[in-house]
Amino acid sequence: MSQASNRGAQRAGARLAGPPPRIGTAVARFMLGSLAAIVVIVVGGFFALRQVAIDEAERDTRERVQAAGRVVEAAGLTDGVVRGDPAALRRLDDIVLGQVLTGSIVRVKLWSEDGTILYSDEPALIGRRFVLGEEEQELFDTGGAEAELSDLSQPENRYERPQGKLLEAHTTIRTPDGTQVLFEIYQQFSSISANGERLLRALAPPLLGGLLVLLLFQAPLAWSLARRLQRGHEEREALLASAVEASAQERRRIAADLHDGVVQDLAGVAFGLAPLAEEAHRRGDEQEATVLGDATARLRQGVRDLRTLLVEIHPPNLDAAGLEVALSDLLSPLAAAGVSTELEVAEEAAAVRGDGAVLLYRVAREAVRNAAAHADPGTVRIALTRPADGRVRLLVSDDGRGFDGAQRERGAADGHLGLTLLDELVAQAGGRLIVSSRPGAGTRVELELPA
């Protein structure tokens, strides 16, 4: 394999396979993805721990309200509190202020079953009546304790609003004569958040440290996997380049065998039959002359068809013959079939060489082949120009029957992908391929490539 052909095959393979992956980019993406995962874990962990802290605080508050209720029930709750006796209320107030309102507890209320506030450390609430919620009413029947976030929009909580977000807890206690009352405390929610934050600060360093160590251990593995992926990509490119070159070599071999063998033999037979036909005609044997003449014509047409096939199997050496000669050869079979052909090649456009010339020729060949096979045209025109913008422009047009978008889609579904595949190659080369057609209005195939 020559160096030039090897480079051409490698370029073709690279166009089809795409650029190889970059190790640094792949590893950077992996690291960024891992860091994003760590951020998600940290944020999710914060909210999870915060919820755990809230649940734990509600449990602690339920226990706390029961303990405080037992203290009040044993030391400060008398039957006079239910009747509103001032001495009984003062005694209860001393117990609440001295032993209950400590730390994060900011309010205490004592309710009767009908919703009357029998006692509160806020005197303005004593004696007022409000509607108890279903959970509070249920406690009079079931006992136990409940805790929940306070709804500060309720009228009975108007004096707690300046305290901010609160957690309230309820339990039932009994007066000495057995009357049930509802004991309620309000705890600052900020203390619960602070507990959650302390818990997070305690757990975050080992959690983050473990995740970062894991990430550092994964980085070499990611680098190794990316390098292996790049090697696999390079191997696939090499195999593709070898396959492209092998296909090109096989096409060249077949074309050379046909050209040097069958085509030459048929041309020689046609050349030998022509004098025999003329001699039979001179002898007056018109039947023999006709048979020989028909055979000679068929052989010559067969030679032309074979040469057209040779061009399709193995395109001409564009660098040696030039685009103008190659495009002219594409139109020759149409002209021989009676189709009017036109070829316009600008001098500066004809000088294109290399991959650009190959792509221009392939698009022109596919467009001419489609026109001959499907369009039944009266005229086919090829124009190769180089506009002022420095790009090379190819236009192949015909006045055949044309087609609509649905017909092209059906053709692609049936396996006719010539222009579709070329469109991908053109896009990879930085060009633009436009196919426009309407039924009865012919077809235009326009290709623009960087010069």
N, C-alpha and C positions, 0 to 999 in steps of 0.2 A: 504494500500500500504506500503510495507516495505521500510526502509530507503535506502537499497541497490538498490532496483528496482527504487525508486524515483530518486536516484542520476544517475542511468543509463539512465532513461528517460530524465532527465534534460540535460545530456551530449549529448544525441542524438538530442534533440531539439536545443541545442546550436550549434551543428555542422550544422544543416540544416538552422537555422535562421541567423547565423553569429554573430560576436561580437556586443554587444550593443554600441550605439553611446556615445561618451564622451561629457559631457556638456561643459567642458572647451574648447575642440577642436572645437566643433560646434560654440560656441560664438566667439572664436578667429578667425575662418574663416569668420564669419559674420562681425566682426570688421575690419579685413583686407580687405574684400570686400568693406565695406563702406569707408574705407580710400582710397582705390584705386579709388572708385567713386568720392570722394572729389578731389583727384589729377586730375582726368580727367576733372571734372567741373572747377577747377582752371585754368588748362592749356587751356581748351577750352574757358573759360571766358577771359583769357588773349588775345588770338588771336581774339576772337569776339570783345572785347573792342578796340583792336588795329585796327581792320578793321573799327570799328565805328569812331575811332579817325582819320583814314585816310580819310574816307568819309566826316567827318566833316571838316577836313583840306582842302580837295579839294573844298568843298562848300565855306569855308572861303577864300580860295585863289582866287576863281572866283570872290567873292565880292571884295576882296582886289585889284585884277588887274583892275576891273572896276573903283574902287575909285581912284586908282593911275592914271589910264588912263584919268579920268575926270580932275585930277589936272594938268597933263601934257598938256592935250588939252586946258585947260583954261589959264594956266600961261606960258607955255614954248614952245608950238608947233606953228611954223610959216610956211608959204609956202616955206621959204628958206631952211628948213630942207629937203624937197623933192628934191630941186635942189642941195643940198650939200653945201650950203652957210656956210662958217666957223663961221661967227658971229651968225647965227641961231643955229648952232650945239653947240657953246659955251654956249649960253643962255639955251638951252635944257639940256646941261650937268650940268649946275649949279642947275637947278630945280631937276634933277634926283639925283645928289649927295646930295643935301640938304634935299629933302623931300621923295624920294622913296627908295633909298638904305639905309634902316634902319632895324635894327633887323635881321631877318633871310633871307631877300631878298639879294641875292648876285650878281645878274646880271639883266640888263635891255637891251632889244633890240627893235628896231623899224623897221618894215619890210614894203616894198612896195608890191603891189599885184603881181609883177613879181618875188618876192623872193630876192630882193636886200635889204641888211641891210642898212637902211638909217642912223641909229644911234645905238650906243652901248657904255656902259661905258668902254668897252674894245676897244680902238681905232683901233686895228688891224683888227677888223671885219667890220668896216665901209666901205661901197662900195663893199663888196663882195656879190656874188650872189649864192644862194643855192635853192634847190627845196623845195617848201613848201608842207607840208602834206595835205591830203584831208580835214582833219578837219579844218586846218588853212585856206585853200582856201574857204571852205564853210562859214566861219565866215564873209567873205566879202559880201556874199549874204544874210545871215540870221541875222547877228549881234549876240549879246549876248556874252557869255564867255565860255571857255572850260579850264579844268585843267587835267593834266595827269603826270605820272612819266616820267622824261626826259630820252630819249635814248642817253646816253653819247657817244655811238659809232658813232653817226652821225657827219659828218665833221663840221657842224656849231656849235657843242657843244664841240669842242676840248679844248677850253679855260676854260670850266666849269668842266672838268674831275677831276682836283685836289680838287674840292669842295666836292667830294663824291656824294652820292645819292641825287638827286634834284627832286622837283616837279615844273613843269612849268605851267603857265597859260597865256591865250591869250584873247585879246578883240580888237575890232576895234574902232579907234577914227578918227576924221576928222581934216584936216588942215583948216585954215580960208577960202580957196577957195573951200572947199567941197571934197577934195581928201581923200579917205579912206586909212589909213595905219593900220598895225597890231601892237599893243602894247603888249609886252611879258615880263613877269618877271619870275625869277627863285628863288625858295625858298628852303632852306635846309630841307631835309627830316628828319634829326635828331631832329629837333624841333617838328615834328609831332609825332615821336616815344616817345619823352619826354612827350608830352601831353597825349599820351596813357598810359604811365607808371604812370603819376601822377593820371590819372583817375582810373587806376587799384589799386594804393596804397590807393586811397580814398575809393574805394568800397570793397577792399579785406578784411579789418578787420571785418566789419559787416557781410560780406558774409561767411567768414570762421568761425566766431564766431557762426553764426546761424547754420551752418552745424555741428559744433562740439557739440553744445547744442542738436541738433536733434539726433546726434549719441549717446550722453550720455543718452538721454531719451529712445532710442531704446535698449540700452544694457540690462536693466532689462527685457524688453519684450522678447528679444532674449534668455536670460537665462531661462525665464519661458517656452518659446516654446520648447527649447532644453530639459528641464527637463520633459515636457509633452511627448515629443517624446520618451525620454528614458523610461518613465513609460509605454508608449504604447508598446515599444519593449519588455520590461520585461513581460508585460501581454501576448503578443503574444507568447513569449518563454514558459511561464507557460502553456498556452493553448495547445501549440504544445507538450510540455512534457506530459501533461495529455492525449492528444490524442494518443501519442505513447505508453504510459503505458496502456491506455484502450485497444488499439489494441493488445498489448502483453498479457494482461490478458484474453481477449476474445479468442485469439489463444490458450492460455493454457487451458482455459475451454473446448473449442471444442476438443482439442487433448485429454484431460483427459476423456471426455465423450465418444469419439470414442474408446479410448484404453480400458476403463473399461466396456464399453457396447458392441457395435457392434463387435469389434475385438475379445473380449473374447467369445461372443456368437458364432461367426463364427468358431473360433478355437475349441470351445467345440463341435459344430456340426461335424466338420471335424474329430475330435478325436473319436466321437461316430460312424461315418459312416465307419471308417477304419476297425474295427472288423467285421462289418456286411458284408463288401465286401469280407474279408478273409473267413468268414463262407460260403457265397454263392459260393465262388470258391471251397471250400472243398466239398460242396454238388454237385458240377458239374453243377450248374446253371450259365453258363458263361455269359449269357445275363444280369442277375441281377448283377453279379460281375462286369461286365464292366460298367454298369450304375452307380453303387455305387462307383466304382473306379474313374470314370470321375468326379462325383460330389465331391468326396473327394479332387481330384487334383484341381478342380476349386475353391473350398472353400479355400484350402491352398494358391493358387495363389492370391485370393482375400484378404486374411489376409496379405500376403506380400505386395500387392499393397497398402492396407490401412496403413500399418506401414511405407511404403515409404512416403505416403501422410502426415502422422503424423509428420515425420521428416521435411517435407517442410513447413507444417503449423506452427509448433513450433520446432525450432532447439533444439538439446539436450543441457543440462546444460554443457556448455563448461568448466566452472571452475571445475566442478565435474568429468565429463567424460574425458576431455582432447581433444585436437585437433586431435590426431591420431585416436581415436575411432570415432569421428564425421566424419572425412574424409573417414574412412573406411566404415561407414554407407552410405555415398554418393555413393560410388562405388559399393555397394552390388547389387542394382537393375540392373546395367549394367552387372555385372558378371552373375546374374541370367538369363539375356537375351542373354548370349553367347558372350558378348564383353570381350576381354582380358583386365584386369585392373592391374595397378601397383601402389603401394603406397610406397613412401620413405619419412620418417619423421625423421629428425635429432633430437637427444635427447635434445639439447639445444634449438631448435626451438619449440619443443612440449611443452616446459614450458611456452610459451606465454599465458597470461591470460588477462581478461578484454576486453576493447573495441578493442584492437588489434586482439585478438582471434576471436571476433565476425566478424570483417571486413574480416579477412582471410577466415573464414568459408563462409561468404556471397559471396565473389568473387569465391571461389572454387565451391560453389553450383550453381551459375549462369553459370559458365563455363561448368560444368558437365551437367547441364540441357540443355544448348544450344547444346552441342555435341550429347546428346542422342536424342534431338528433330529434329535437322537439319543436322547433319554431317554424319550420318550412319557410325560410326567409327568401325574399327576392334580392335583398342587398345586405351585406355584412361589411361593417366599416370598423377599422382599427386606427386610432389616433394616439400617438405617443408624443407628449409635449413636456416642456419644462417651463411652467409659468414664472412670473417675476418673483414669486415668493420663495423660489429656490427648491420647490418640491417637484418631483417627477409625477406626471399625471398620465394615466392610461385610460382610454375610453374605448370600449367595445360595444357597438350598437348594431341592432338589426331591426328590420321592419316585419318580423314574423308575427305569429299569432299571439305572443305574449302570454302572461299568466297572472293570477292574483295570489295574494298571500296564502290563502287556503291551499291552493295547488302546490305551492312551495313547501308548506308544512306536510302535506301528504307525501310529497316526494322525499322529504327528509325521513318521514316515518317508514317509507319503503326502502330506505338505505341509500338514497341519492344524496350524499353529504359533501359533494365536491366543493361547492362554494362555501358551505358552512365550515368545513375544515380550513379552507383558505382564509376565511374571515378571521379565525383564531391566529393563524400565522401572521396575517397582516397586522393584527392588533399587537402581537408580540414584537413586531418590527417597528412599531410606532407609527403605522400608517392607518389608512381609513379605506374601507371597501363598502361601496354603496351599490345595491342592486335595485333598480326601479323598473317596474313593468306593469302594464295593464292589458287585459285581454283585447286583442285586435290592434294594439298600439305599439307592438314591438317591445324590446328589452334593452336597457342600458346598464352596463357594468362599468363602474368608475372606481379606479384605484389611485390613491395618492400615497406616495412614500417620501420620506426625507431623502433629499438628494445625497 
